[in-house]
Structure formats: C-alpha cells, structure tokens
C-alpha cells in the first residue's frame, strides 16, 4: 500500500495564509496612502448631496424653421447636452426637458460652472465658408492657422502643403477693403462648384453645384455691415456672432475671428458641420506651435472638402482661405495651396489645451438641432439631500447594529472575524470611491449610498455561508482545522454563484437605466466585487490562522465552534473499525 505524499493539503487548503493577509493589508495601506496623496479624503458628492448649479435653457425659433421646436428635437438636444457635460469629466449630471421649450441642466458642485455653461449653450453649428475679404485691426493678434490633409507628406518640404505660414493670411485695410470687394465682382464667391481654374464643370452633384455670387446691392450692404462691426470688443463680437449664426447656409455673412480684431466677409457654406465624423484635441509636437483640433470627415464631407480646397488653391490671398465658423464666430481661417484629400484636417490658432479640448468636445457630439438661450442660472443647495442622507445613514447604522448583535449572539467568537471582514470591506470601498472621483468623475449620490447599505447584507451573507459550512463539518465529527479547509470549497462555490447573480443584476441595471439609478447600480456592483476579494483574501486566510489557536481549536463555548453546542457526532476515527478485527464467538 503506497504511503501518502508528505505535505499534501486537504481540498481547498491554503498553505501560507499569512502572505495572503499581508498582501491585502498592503493593498489597503497603498489605497489609503494614494487617497491622502491625491489630496482627496472624502468622496465626490452628487448634486443632491453637495448642491451645484442649475441652468434653464429655452429653445428659440430659427429663421426658415418654424416647426423646429418639437419633442423629437428636444429629446435629441437632451442627449447631446448630456454627452457634452459628461465629456467635461462631470458625473451624475441631470439633463431633462421641462415643458415643450425648456431643458433643465443640473451640474454638481466642483464643476467649472462657466465652462459648463458654454458647453450646454453652444449650438455647435459648424460650417466651412470661403473668405471673400479679410481685414485686421491694428492691435489684433495674428494667429497661425493651418489645415492639413490626410495624404500630405509632412516630411517633404518641396511638396505643396496645406499648412500656411502666418503671412499667407493677407489683409487689406482702410478704403482698400471696399476696392477689393468691388474689384472681385461676381466671381468673388469661391465655392466647391468650381474646378481649380475657377470654371464650373457643369456637374449637378452635391459637391459641384454652382453657388450664386452676391449682387452689387448685396456687396454694398455687406460693406456697410463690415464697417459697422466692431470685432475689437466682446460685445461687438457677440452681436456679430448672433447675426451670423442666424443667417442661412446660402447667405454671405460678416463675421469676427474669435481671437478678436479681425473681421471678414464670408461666402456661403461650402462644407457643413455634418460632414465631420469626429474631432479630438492634440498637441502639435512636430512644430511645437501649441494645441490644435484634428478633424475627420465623413465620405461625403471629405469629397466636398477636397473640392473646395482645390478650388481655393488657385485664388490670391485672402480668397485662398476658408473660414471655419462655429456658431457665427470664425475659429480659424487657414489658407491652402493645394487640394486637401484624405478626409482629415486640423484647426489651429491660439488654442490652449482647455480651449482645444472644449472645441473638440462640442464637435465630437454633434450640433444641437435647436438654438438655446440660458434664461436662468441658479445655485442648488444640498439642504434636502443632506437631511435625506442623515436619515439614510441613521437607517444604515441601525441595520448594521442589528447585524452585529445577531452575529455576536449566534456566532460569538466568529463574530470578530465577520466584523474584521466588514471593516476591511468598508476601508476598500471608501478609498476606492474617493479615488474614483478625480479619476472617472464618480459622484456619490443618495441611491449610491443605498447601494452601499444594501452591500452590507450581501457581504455578511458570504461570511454566514462560510461559517455554516465549517459548523456542518464540525457536526460531522471533524476537528476545526480540517473543518475550515473542507468547508471552504463548498462555501466558495455558493459565494461565487450568489455574488455573480448580484453583480449581473447590477450590471444590467447600470446599462438600462440613466441618471441617479446608475449610481445605485455602480455602487452595488463595486461592493459585490469587493465582497469576493475580501472573502478570498481576508476571511478565508484569517480563519485558517485562527483555527490554529487554542481558543478556537479547542471548541471554547464562546468561540462559536463548541462541538457539544453544535450537536457534533462522535469522532469519525472512533466509529471506523476494520472487519478483520471482529472475532466471532462461535469460532472462539
């Protein structure tokens, strides 16, 4: 008969529980240290607990679209605004309609209210318009705009490039503006309809449809508007932007450049913003000139953009420029020397990292189907949420106290293991919630607090399952150490199945719901995962260590593992007798 192998452990055995305990304790210390190092010691609170800012947006009628204000467009605007606000790193923002014309936006405290206000109120109507006339004031800063194509070889300087030098943006001043406008005549409006030599090719597709030029009367009117516009002041730029934003895409407009001072006459829209598929902010590491916004066009937008840049390349400055107009303001007006193909372009100028990211944010999530005015901005207090939080915490404390009383009364010494495990779970949950605030914008709201309270029962249930498995093994006549190891595999299976069901429910709830309910689902899912971590890396190794201590191993009445109290059977070894050891009296 083969001898048993030395060092063999029973199923589910754990040879070095001290190392596992040391690992989770080090993780707890690291998370706590990271929390203090980050400068955040309390979780980020949602608007119902911390207060915040509330904006009321009112939809306004647009020229030529009398029926634009409808429920479909309002719901679309809600979705776009919500994505924009979340793009700022804000979590738990509330965006909802009120009536048929208003949208309420609630943003938690800690968010830059001015930045959020600009994001939610920006229509993001984007258009690429050819520049007819450009004039710069004496004190206007000169930007360094550029446009780049996807097929451009940046390393070969001998090739034509879509990135102009600052001097490429020529300007005319004083009376020369009028002369330049008159001299341009009917051909002053460059468009995607013309081939590079300036003649129409006669095709009727979207990219090459002829664009009407302004008449002499229109040119005189535009000259008066150009003279009247004051782009050197914020108020003047705002008035010009509103007038330009309300113009139809087929109109010729007067607009100011966003950085101030420069005013331009722009032709009809050659490429609409709907032709842009995505946008992102990036630092121009090759030239070191700062931040820019990279655009990718759709298939149709790419064709239109290639056509208009090819046509503008044959013009003299400033009519070889196209203006990128966002909500009536010229963000950039790069000049081109060749057709830009490949479906990619860059918007550059005097961008900071924040302004580039803000512009990319509004462009990425699309233009609002309606124009809105911010009619009300108020500060939301946290008084009501604070009262509800206090009531919730009191209810949670009462529930926790009842759980502790039950554990002590029923499990006695084992209650210390359960309480230590609950404390471990609480530390992990709290530190992770604090760190998730600045990391992903997680905000703790009232439903999230409810999720954390519900998790106390889920975590305690896992301990009870394991304790009952150990007690069952002791009832079968086994001593504590083998009972701890033999009871673990069955308890582990039950705990994993139970936690999987809870996590699945939390995941489904998170996916199918919006707003505050997602906070409840997120917290429930997080604490369920932490329950598995605590049971496997803390409760189990701690029980393995305590099973070697006399207080628990001897079955002390206050240990909760007293064999007599549990109704244990006689030891298994005493009941096992070999048949060969029995002697028949008749044979004797």
FIMI-705597 format. One record per residue (C-alpha): residue in three letters; y, x, z. Coordinates in steps of 0.25 Angstrom, whole numbers, plus 5000, padded with zeros to 4 digits. Each point is the difference from the previous one (the first is absolute). Layout:
% FIMI-705597
ALAYXZ;...
This chain:
% FIMI-705597
UNK500050005000;UNK501350064996;UNK501050035010;UNK501449935000;UNK501150094994;UNK500950065010;UNK501549955000;UNK499649864994;UNK501049905004;UNK499849855000;UNK500549914989;UNK501549995001;UNK500150125009;UNK501250085001;UNK499850155003;UNK501450045003;UNK500849895005;UNK501150095006;UNK500450054987;UNK500249864994;UNK500849965012;UNK500950134999;UNK500249964985;UNK500549865003;UNK500950055011;UNK500650114992;UNK500349894989;UNK500749925011;UNK500850125004;UNK500450034986;UNK500449864997;UNK500849995012;UNK500750144997;UNK500349954986;UNK500649885005;UNK501050075009;UNK500250114989;UNK500449894990;UNK501149955010;UNK499449865000;UNK499449965013;UNK500049854998;UNK499449924988;UNK501049954990;UNK500249855003;UNK500149894990;UNK501249914998;UNK499549895010;UNK499950115011;UNK501250104997;UNK500949914992;UNK500650044987;UNK500949964988;UNK499949874993;UNK500649984986;UNK500249874993;UNK500050014984;UNK500649894992;UNK499549994985;UNK501249984990;UNK500149944987;UNK499950104988;UNK500749984986;UNK499149944990;UNK498949975010;UNK500449865006;UNK498549975005;UNK499750145005;UNK500049965015;UNK498749945002;UNK498850015010;UNK499250104990;UNK501250104999;UNK500349995015;UNK498550035004;UNK500050124990;UNK501350055006;UNK499449995014;UNK498850094996;UNK500950104993;UNK501050015012;UNK498850015010;UNK499450124992;UNK501450074999;UNK500249995015;UNK498650055003;UNK500350114990;UNK501050055010;UNK498950025010;UNK500349875008;UNK498849925005;UNK500049865006;UNK501249964991;UNK500149854998;UNK500449944987;UNK500049854997;UNK500749904993;UNK500949895007;UNK500349884991;UNK500250014985;UNK501050115000;UNK499950095012;UNK499150125004;UNK499950055014;UNK499750155003;UNK499750045014;UNK499950155002;UNK499650075013;UNK501050095008;UNK499950144997;UNK500249984985;UNK501250044993;UNK500749874998;UNK501050044990;UNK498950064991;UNK499149885002;UNK501249914996;UNK500250084987;UNK498549994997;UNK499949855002;UNK501249964993;UNK499950094988;UNK499649924988;UNK499550124993;UNK500349954986;UNK499850134992;UNK500550034985;UNK500250114991;UNK501349994992;UNK500650094990;UNK501350065004;UNK501249974990;UNK501150065008;UNK500150095013;UNK501250045008;UNK500050085013;UNK501150005010;UNK500750135005;UNK499250005013;UNK498749954996;UNK498850085003;UNK499250044987;UNK498549975001;UNK498950084993;UNK499249884994;UNK498750034992;UNK499049934993;UNK498650064997;UNK498949954991;UNK498550015003;UNK499750084988;UNK501150105003;UNK499750155001;UNK500950055012;UNK499650144998;UNK500450024986;UNK501650005000;UNK500050014985;UNK499549864999;UNK501049885000;UNK500149955014;UNK500349865006;UNK500750075012;UNK501550024997;UNK500950105006;UNK501149955008;UNK501050024989;UNK499249914991;UNK500649885006;UNK501350004993;UNK501249925004;UNK501349954994;UNK501249985009;UNK501349924999;UNK500449944987;UNK498950074993;UNK499049895005;UNK500749894992;UNK500050094988;UNK498550045001;UNK499749855002;UNK500749964988;UNK499550124991;UNK498649965004;UNK500149874993;UNK498949904998;UNK499050115000;UNK500450045015;UNK498849935006;UNK498850094998;UNK498749925002;UNK498550024999;UNK500149924987;UNK500550124992;UNK499250124995;UNK500550145004;UNK500950004988;UNK500749885005;UNK499549904990;UNK499149885003;UNK498650014995;UNK499949854997;UNK498849975009;UNK500049885009;UNK499250055012;UNK500650005014;UNK500350155000;UNK500850004987;UNK500849865000;UNK501450024995;UNK501149995012;UNK501349944997;UNK501250095001;UNK501349965008;UNK501149944991;UNK501450055000;UNK500449895010;UNK498950045009;UNK500450145000;UNK501449975004;UNK499549925011;UNK499050115005;UNK501250104999;UNK500849915009;UNK498849995010;UNK499850155000;UNK501550025003;UNK499949905011;UNK498850055007;UNK500250105012;UNK498750085002;UNK500650095010;UNK499949905011;UNK498849935006;UNK500649864998;UNK500350034986;UNK498650054997;UNK499449885007;UNK500949904992;UNK499650074987;UNK498550005004;UNK500049855003;UNK500749974986;UNK499050094993;UNK498849945008;UNK500449864995;UNK500150044986;UNK498949964990;UNK499150124995;UNK500649984986;UNK501450015005;UNK500950134999;UNK500550045014;UNK500950095008;UNK499350075012;UNK500350105010;UNK499150125003;UNK499449995014;UNK500550135005;UNK501549964997;UNK501150024991;UNK499349994986;UNK500149874992;UNK499349974988;UNK499949904989;UNK498549974997;UNK499349934989;UNK498949895001;UNK498750035008;UNK499150084991;UNK498950015010;UNK499849905011;UNK499550045014;UNK498749924998;UNK499650124991;UNK499950095012;UNK498650005006;UNK500250095012;UNK501050095007;UNK500050115010;UNK500950105007;UNK499850154998;UNK500750135002;UNK500350084988;UNK499350135004;UNK500250064986;UNK501550004999;UNK500349985015;UNK501149904997;UNK499549905010;UNK499349865001;UNK499749914988;UNK499349884997;UNK498850004990;UNK499849884991;UNK498749964993;UNK500249904989;UNK499049894995;UNK499550014986;UNK501049914994;UNK501150065009;UNK499650144995;UNK500249964985;UNK501349945003;UNK500550125008;UNK499550104989;UNK500749924989;UNK501449995008;UNK500050155004;UNK499650044985;UNK501249924995;UNK501050055011;UNK499650154997;UNK500749994987;UNK501349965006;UNK501250085005;UNK500450005015;UNK500149915008;UNK499349914990;UNK498750085001;UNK499949965015;UNK499349885005;UNK500449945014;UNK498949965010;UNK500649875006;UNK499549945013;UNK500749875005;UNK501250034992;UNK500250155004;UNK499750124992;UNK499050085007;UNK500050114990;UNK500450024986;UNK499250124994;UNK500250044985;UNK498950034991;UNK499850104988;UNK498649954996;UNK499149875001;UNK499349995013;UNK498649964998;UNK498850005010;UNK500549885008;UNK500650095011;UNK501550035004;UNK500850055012;UNK501249945007;UNK500850125006;UNK501450015005;UNK500650025014;UNK498849955007;UNK499650035015;UNK498549985004;UNK500349875006;UNK500849944988;UNK498950044991;UNK499049945008;UNK500849875002;UNK500249994985;UNK498550034997;UNK499649895010;UNK500849894994;UNK499650044986;UNK498550015004;UNK499949865005;UNK500849944989;UNK501349924998;UNK500249875008;UNK500049884991;UNK501249955006;UNK501350055005;UNK500349995015;UNK501250015010;UNK499850045014;UNK500749885007;UNK499750035014;UNK499550135008;UNK499749985015;UNK499350085011;UNK498849945005;UNK499750015015;UNK498750035007;UNK500249905012;UNK499049904995;UNK499050104996;UNK500150085013;UNK499749875008;UNK498849974992;UNK499650155001;UNK500150005015;UNK499249875000;UNK498950064991;UNK500050135009;UNK499849915012;UNK498949934994;UNK499350134995;UNK500250065014;UNK499349875006;UNK498950014990;UNK499850155003;UNK500049985015;UNK498949894998;UNK499150094991;UNK500250115011;UNK499649915011;UNK498849964992;UNK499550144997;UNK500250045014;UNK499249885006;UNK498950014990;UNK499950144996;UNK500550075012;UNK500050154998;UNK499849984985;UNK501449935000;UNK500650145002;UNK499450044986;UNK500549884994;UNK501450025006;UNK500150144995;UNK499649964986;UNK501049895000;UNK501150105004;UNK499550104989;UNK500149894990;UNK501449965005;UNK500550144999;UNK499550024986;UNK500549864996;UNK501450035005;UNK500250144995;UNK499549964986;UNK501049885000;UNK501150085004;UNK499750114989;UNK499849894989;UNK501449955002;UNK500750124993;UNK498850034992;UNK499849874992;UNK501049915006;UNK499149925009;UNK500849915010;UNK499449935012;UNK500349855000;UNK499549895008;UNK498749974992;UNK499750155001;UNK500149995015;UNK499049885000;UNK499050094991;UNK500150115010;UNK499749905012;UNK498849944992;UNK499550144998;UNK499850025015;UNK498949894999;UNK499350074988;UNK500050135007;UNK499549955013;UNK498949934992;UNK499550134995;UNK499950065014;UNK499249885005;UNK499050014988;UNK499750145004;UNK499949985015;UNK499149884998;UNK499150094991;UNK499950105011;UNK499749905010;UNK498949944992;UNK499350144999;UNK500150015015;UNK499449865002;UNK498850054991;UNK499850115011;UNK500750124994;UNK500950105007;UNK501550014997;UNK500050124991;UNK498949954990;UNK500649865001;UNK501450054996;UNK499450074987;UNK499049894996;UNK501049895002;UNK501150064991;UNK499349984986;UNK499949855002;UNK501449995006;UNK500650084990;UNK499449914989;UNK500649885006;UNK501350065003;UNK500250054985;UNK499649864995;UNK501049935009;UNK501150094997;UNK499750004985;UNK500249855001;UNK501350015007;UNK500550104991;UNK499649924988;UNK500749885005;UNK501350085003;UNK500050074986;UNK499849864993;UNK501249945009;UNK500950124996;UNK499749994985;UNK500249854999;UNK501249985010;UNK501450055000;UNK501150035010;UNK499749995015;UNK498649964999;UNK499750144993;UNK500550065013;UNK498949935007;UNK498950044990;UNK500450145000;UNK500050025015;UNK498749935001;UNK499450094989;UNK500550125006;UNK499549975014;UNK498749964995;UNK499850144993;UNK500550075013;UNK498949925008;UNK498950074991;UNK500750135003;UNK500149985015;UNK498649955002;UNK499350114992;UNK500950125004;UNK500449965015;UNK499149895006;UNK498650054995;UNK500250155004;UNK500749965013;UNK498749915003;UNK499150124997;UNK500850095010;UNK500049895011;UNK498549984998;UNK499850145006;UNK500849975012;UNK499249965013;UNK500949885002;UNK499649934987;UNK498650074998;UNK499549955014;UNK500449864997;UNK501049995011;UNK500349855004;UNK501550024996;UNK499650074987;UNK499749874992;UNK498750064997;UNK499149975012;UNK498649974995;UNK499749915011;UNK501249924998;UNK499749994985;UNK498549965003;UNK499450124994;UNK498550014997;UNK499150105006;UNK500250144994;UNK499350014986;UNK499250125004;UNK499349935012;UNK499649894991;UNK499350094990;UNK498650035003;UNK499050064991;UNK498749924997;UNK499150125002;UNK500550015015;UNK499449875003;UNK498650005006;UNK499049894999;UNK499449965014;UNK498749974994;UNK499950134993;UNK500350075014;
